[in-house]
C-alpha cells in the first residue's frame, strides 16, 4: 500500500513519463515535484539521456541535485559536477560491438563521458531514423566523427551504444542476436524503433539502489514512475513502482500501481492523491 508509506525519494523517467509528447514539463508536474521537495523529498530524474540532454526546464529545478543518466550507466551529482557511480562498456568490447552493428542496415551512435558521438554519414540521415520532435536535440548533442571505432579507441569506455532501425523485422532479429553475441550487456528500448545497449550493471534499478545506499535512504522509501522497457528494473526495485497510463506491457507488469498518461500529468495526479 501507499497510505502511511514514508516517501523520501521520488524518481521519474523523463520521456513518456514526466515529459508530455512535446517533450515539455507541465506546470502541474513541476509544481507537484516542488511541493514534494518542500516536504524534504528528494527528486531524481532517471533517464536514457545524458545529463546535458535533460530538458533545461528540468535541469533548472532549484531542488535538483542528483540524476540517473544513460539508463543507469552513471549517477551524476550536479553540486560536485561529477559521476558518483559508473557502469560502462569496456573500450575493446565497445569496438567489437561497433563492428557487429556495422553489418546491418541501421544508424548507430554512442555516448562517452556524457557526450554523444555519431559518424558523419549517419548524422546526415538523422531525419530518416529519428522522430521529428527529437531531431533538434539529437543534432545538438551529437559530435560528428569520421569513424566511431577510432573515436572509441581514442576516448575510452562507453556509457551506451544505440541502434536505430527503419526495418522492424531486422530490429527484432538484432534483439535476438545481441544477448548471444554479448552476454554481459542489456538491451532495452526507449522508443519503438531503437535498441539501447548498456553493460548489464548499467540499469536504472541498480543505479537507484546504489544512489539510495549512498544517501542512506531505504528502498522501501522510494516512489518511482516509468513507462518503458528501460524502466522495468527501477519499477521493480522501488518501494512503490507506478506505471504511466501510456506504459508498455512490460512496465505495467513490473509496477505496483497505475496512474494517468504522461499527457494527463500522471505523475502529478498520483503525487497529489497519495503524497502531497
N, C-alpha and C positions, 0 to 999 in steps of 0.2 A: 504493500500500500504506500501511499504518499502522505496521507494525513498524518501529522505528527512526525514526519521524517525531517531530520535536520539536514538542510542543504547548505553545503559550504562552497561548492564549486559547480558552475554550470558550464558545460562545453557544448558548442554547436558546430556542426558542419556549416559551410557557407552556401555554396551553390545548390539551389533546390531546397534549402533549409532556412537559413536566416535571410538570405537574399531573395528578392522576388525574381520573376523571369526576365526582368530588365537589368538584373544584377545590382539592384539597389536595396538599401536598408530602409524599411518603412519607419516613420516617426514612432509608430506604436511599438515596434520591436525594439528600437533604440531606447525608448522611454522605459520599457519593461526591464531591460538589462541595466539601465541607470538606477532604477529603483532597487533592483536586486543588489547592485553594488553598494547602494546606500545602507543596505541591511548587512553589509560585511561579506556578501557572497562574491567570490571571485568569478569573473567571466573569462573563458578561454576559447578562442576560435580554433577549430580543428579542421584543417583543410588540405586538399591536394596541392594547393597553390604554394609558391614561395612567399616569404613574408612581404616582399615588395609588390607582389601581385594581389595582396589582400586589398579590397577597395579602401580608398582613402577615408571614406566615412566610418569604416570600422577601425582602421589604424588610428583615427582621430578620437576614438572613445578615450576620455581622460582617465578612465579606470582600467585601460588595457595594459597589462604588463607581459604576460606570457602568451605564446601562440604555439600550437602544434602545427607544423608545416610539412608540406610534401608527403602527405599520408602518414606522418609519424616518423619520417626519417630524421626529423630534427625537432627539438623543443627549444624555442627561442625566448631569451629573456631580453626584453626591449630596454630595460633600465641599464643592464650591463652591456647591452649590444653584443651578446654572444650566444652561441648554442650551448645549452646546458647538457643536452644529450644528442648523440648522433648514431644513426644506424644506416650505413651506406654500402653500396655495391663496390667491392674492391676494383681498382683500376683495371687489372688484367681481365677480370671477368666481364666488366662493362665493355671492354674492347671485343671480346668474344661474342657478347650479346649483340653488339652493333653489326658484326659480320653476319650473325644469324638473321637479323632484321633486314639486312640489305638484300637478301634473296627474294623478298616479297614486294608486291606492288603496294607499297604503303608510304606514308610520311612518318618519320620518326625524329625525336629530339631528346635532349636530356637536361637535367638540372645538376649543376655543380656549385657548391657554396652559395646557394641562393640566387644563382643566375641561370637563365635558360640559354642553351646553345642549339642552333639549328643550321644544317647545311644550306648554303645559298640557294641551291636548286629546289629545296623544299620550301624555303621562305617565299619563293616566287609562286608556290602552289597553295599558300595558306587559304585562299578563297575556296579552293576545291574541297578542303578537308574540315575546316572549322565553321561552326555556326556564325552567322553574321554578328551576333551580339558580342562574341568574344574576340573577333578578329583584331580590333584595335589593341586590346590587351596583349594578345599573342605577339603582335608586331612590336609592341613596346618592350616586352620582357624577354625577347629572344635576341641574342647576339649572333650575327651571321658568321659562319666559318666555312672554309673550303672543304674540310674533311673532318668529320666528327671523331673518327678514330684517333687522328693526330691530336685533336683538341683534348680528348680524354687522356691520352698518353702524357700530354704536357701538364694538364691541370690536376689529375688525380681522381680520387674516389668519387662515385656518382650517387647523388641522392635518389634520383628516379629516372628511368627511361620511359618514354611514352611512344606508342604507335597509334596512328590514326588510319582508318580504313574507309574506302568507298564501297568495297565489296564485303557484305556482312557474312557471307559464307566463308570467305577467306579469314575473317576475324575469328569466327568460331573454330576454324581449323588451327589457327595460330594459338588460340587459347588452350586447345588440347595439347599442342606440341610443347609449349613453354615449360610446364612443370617437369616434363620428362627430360628436356634439354638442360634446364637449370633448376634442380630440385630445391636449392636454398633460396628461391625467390617466391614472391607472392604477386599474383596478377589480379588487379581489380579494375573497375571502370568508374568514371565519374560522369561520362556522357555515353550515349548509346553506341557511338562508333569508335571509341578509343579503348586501348588497353594500357594501364599504367603498371609498370613493373618496379617493385621495390625489393630490397633484401627482406627475407622473411621476418626479421625482428622489427622492421620498419612498418608498423601498422598503428592506427590511431588508438587502439585499445592498449597496446603495450606502452605507447608514448604517454597516454593519460595516466596509466598505472605508475610509471616512473616519475612523472611530474608530481603526482599526489604523494608518492613516497618522499620525494624531495621536500615537499611543503608540509608534510605531516598531516595530510588530510586522508581520512579513511575512505576507501572506495564506496562504502555504503552511504557516504555523504555527498555523492556526485549525481548530478542530473544531466543527461546527455540527449541531444536532439540530432537526428540524421535522416537521410532519405535514400542513400545509395549503397552499393556493394562495398565501397571502401569505408562505410560507417559501421558495418556489422560488428567488427571486433570491439569497438568502443560502446556500442549499444549493449553488447553482452557484458562488458567489463563494469559498466556503471551500476550504481545503486539502483537508479531507475533509468531505463532507456526508453526514449519516446520517438516513435517513427512518425514522420510527417504524413498527412493525408495523401500526398503525391509519391510516397516512398515505393521502392521496388519490393517485390515479394520477399526477397531475402532479408531486407532491412525490417520489414514488418514482422517477419517470423522471429527475428532476433530481439525485438523490442518488448517491453512490458506494457506499454501504453501507446495509444494513437492520438494524434492531435489533428488540427485542420491543416490544409495545404500551405505551402510557402507563399502562395498568392493571397491567402486569407490570414496572414500573420499568425500562423500556427504556433510559433514559439511564444509570442506574447500572450496568446489566448490561454495556453497551458499555464504559463507563469502567473497570470492574473488570477486564474482559478485556484491554483494549488500552492503558490509560493509567496505571492506578494500580499 
